[in-house]
């Protein structure tokens, strides 16, 4: 016959397992620059309420980055090409879309 395991005493329902302040008294650490740097914009924004107003052709420093629901691989490729060519992503994307629309025959319903 295998030996039986020694019995453990039942936990006292009144005893607390964790020692520390209750959840309401716990505080998160204050944010500091060592924990999380303040976000900085990728580029300056001009115009009313954050909308960018184009004044002629944007300079190389004013590269506009694509955001939204664009596959990461496509977005990365556009950024790389824009940097290599020294053109804004918007212009590169606009040219690609216009080229696609000019070459692709219209779909029949």
C-alpha atoms as one frame of an Amber mdcrd trajectory, in Angstrom:
protein
   0.000   0.000   0.000   1.465   3.439  -0.954   2.029   5.831   1.914  -0.557
   8.563   2.183   0.431  12.207   1.917   0.380  14.238   5.103  -2.721  16.338
   5.513  -2.377  20.055   5.022  -4.268  22.325   7.359  -7.242  24.050   5.750
  -6.627  27.746   5.040  -8.227  30.157   7.430 -10.910  32.075   5.499 -10.273
  35.173   7.615  -6.554  35.244   6.867  -5.249  37.265   3.925  -2.783  35.644
   1.599  -1.293  38.825   0.164   0.098  41.526   2.362  -0.134  45.035   0.974
  -2.484  47.935   0.487  -5.950  47.240  -0.884  -6.499  47.822  -4.585  -8.058
  51.240  -3.965  -4.933  52.427  -2.150  -2.457  51.198  -4.758  -0.996  53.911
  -6.934   0.767  53.791 -10.225   4.136  55.513 -10.355   4.089  59.059 -11.629
   5.144  59.230 -15.278   8.655  60.549 -15.738  10.837  61.114 -18.722  12.954
  58.121 -17.731   9.973  55.793 -17.957   8.279  57.117 -21.071   9.569  59.939
 -23.222   7.072  62.544 -24.285   5.768  61.873 -27.793   7.032  64.202 -30.461
   5.409  64.755 -33.844   7.074  63.303 -36.922   6.718  66.632 -38.652   5.410
  70.111 -37.859   1.744  70.661 -38.541   0.575  73.915 -40.054  -2.901  75.202
 -40.642  -6.188  75.064 -38.768  -6.947  72.192 -36.376  -4.014  70.025 -37.430
  -4.786  69.855 -41.139  -1.715  70.241 -43.264  -1.829  72.978 -45.847   0.502
  72.375 -48.800   2.442  75.420 -49.864   3.932  74.297 -53.152   6.081  71.178
 -53.108   6.984  69.914 -49.631  10.683  69.812 -48.819  12.566  66.607 -48.095
  12.208  67.246 -44.360   8.444  67.386 -44.745   8.000  63.771 -45.808   4.435
  62.778 -45.139   4.137  59.307 -43.653   1.316  57.003 -44.591  -0.969  55.775
 -41.855  -4.237  53.972 -41.557  -5.184  50.533 -42.790  -2.299  49.975 -45.157
  -0.405  46.673 -45.037   2.892  47.169 -43.233   4.968  45.769 -46.107   3.430
  48.251 -48.573   3.799  51.147 -46.153   7.449  50.292 -45.480   8.225  49.976
 -49.192   6.613  53.354 -49.896   8.601  54.995 -47.097  11.868  53.489 -48.343
  11.243  54.589 -51.928  10.172  58.060 -50.850  13.373  58.513 -48.848  15.541
  57.153 -51.684  13.883  59.418 -54.252  13.619  62.401 -51.916   9.895  62.713
 -52.582   6.945  62.808 -50.202   5.081  59.528 -49.785   1.877  61.283 -50.825
   3.316  62.164 -54.238   4.668  58.640 -54.712   1.312  57.141 -53.787  -0.610
  59.598 -55.970   1.580  58.752 -58.994   1.149  55.017 -58.374  -2.639  55.304
 -58.130  -2.863  57.474 -61.243  -0.637  55.041 -63.148  -2.790  52.126 -62.016
  -6.017  53.859 -63.004  -4.608  54.880 -66.404  -3.373  51.361 -67.262  -6.064
  49.160 -65.718  -9.105  48.614 -67.951 -12.423  49.397 -66.257 -14.261  46.443
 -64.750 -17.526  45.389 -66.289 -20.538  45.131 -63.951
